Amino acid sequence: MAQEDLTKIATQELEKRAKFMKIIVWAMAISMVIMAISGIILSIKKGFSALSTTAICFLPLVIIFSAQLKKITKELKSRVN
C-alpha cells in the first residue's frame, strides 16, 4: 500500500481520520487487554493453547495504527501554527 502525502489532504478530512484512528487504536488496545486476560485465565484452567498468544499477534497493528495517528496529529498541529 502506497503512503499518502498528508499535506495534500484537506484539514477536515485529516480531523475525521484522526478521530477514526483514535477510536480504532483504543478499541484494539482494549480488546488486546481482554484477550490477554482471557488467555491467561484459559492457560491457568486448561493449559497453554494458541489462543493464549492472540493478544501478542495484534500488537503490531496497534503500533502501526498509533504511528499513523501520530503522523496525522503532527500534520494537524503544523497546520494550526
Beta strands, then each sheet from edge to edge (+ up, - down):
end
